[in-house]
Amino acid sequence: MVLQDLSHLDENTQNCIDDCFEAVQACEWCADECAGEGEEMAECVRLCRDVADIAALCARTCLRQSDYNHGIAEACAGACEACAEECEQHDADHCQTCAEVLRECAESCRTMMA
């Protein structure tokens, strides 16, 4: 069964969840690609892995409408912004794609919290 209708969630929360799961995918891809590129990419790898973990947690807490989801969404937005800033410094396609996805995720998290 595919969940098409999560009617218990408002549109902003659903967008946040979707964008968080997309951020997980982009960060895992970026971290994996950067891991083989040497020490100069260590910060990118670290931040991508942090975001992947935080964004996954954010999506899960939003899905269950946890009392903590706003605090976790705030942490997720901050982590996404920090990682996007790092990724934007690198020319690789995976870093540029990751930065774009993370900017969208941060915005969705902040919109959901408003």
N, C-alpha and C positions, 0 to 999 in steps of 0.2 A: 504494500500500500504506500502510495506517495502522498505526503501531506501537502495538499494544494491549498487548503483553507484552514488557517489558524485563526478562526474568527474571534477568539478570545484576546487577540492582540490588535492594538491600533496600528495604523499604517506606519507611523514613525518607528515604533518598536520593531515591526517586521522588517523595515528597511535597515535598521541597525543590525538585526540578526543576520540578514543576507549579506550586508557589507562586512560584518565581522568574519563570517565564514569565507568570504572572498579574500579578506586580508590574511587569514590563516594560510590559504593556498598560495597567495603571492609571496608571503614571507618564507614559507617552507621552500618554495622554488628558488627564491633569491638567496637564502642562506645556503642552500645546497650548491648553487652555482658559485657563490663567493668563497665557499670553504676551500676550494681548490686553487684560489687565486693568490694565496700568500698572506703574509702577516698584515699587509696594508688594508686588507678587507676584514680583519678580525672584529672591528667595531660594528660593521654592517651585519656580519653574521650574528653577533651577540644581540644586537637590537632586533633583528628579524626574528630570532628565536623567542625573545621576550614578548614581542607583539603577537606571535603565533599563539603562545600560551595564554596571554591576557585576552586576546580577541576570542579565543575559543571559550574561555570562562565567561566572558561578557555575553556571548550568544546564548550560552546555556542558562545563565542567570536571568536573562531577558525572557527566554522561553518559558521558564517556570515562574516568572513574575516575582522574583526574589525581592525581599526588602533591601538587598544589597546591590541590586543591579545598577542604580544610579551612580553609586560610588565606584563600582567596577567600570562602568561606562566612562566615567571621568578619567580613571586611570588608563583605560584603553585609548581614549582620545589623545591624552598626553603622550603615551608610548608611541602611538601611530605618528604623531607630529614629529617626535624626536627621530624616529626611524626614517620617516620621509625626508627629513633634512639631511640625514646621512646618505641615504640612497641617491638623492638628487646630486650629490657631489661626484657620482661615478657615471661614466658614459655607457656602461653596459645596458643592453635592452632590458634585462631582468631587473636591474636596479631602477631604471626609469619607470617601468611598468609597476613595480612594487610601490614606488613613491606615489604614483597616481592613485592606485588603489587605496593606499593608506590615507591620503588626503580625503578621499571620499568617505572612508570609514570614520575618520575623526569627525567629519561634519555630521554624519548620520548619528553618531553617539551623542554629540552635543544637541542635535535637534530632538532626539528622543528624550533627553533630560529636561528640555525646556518646558 
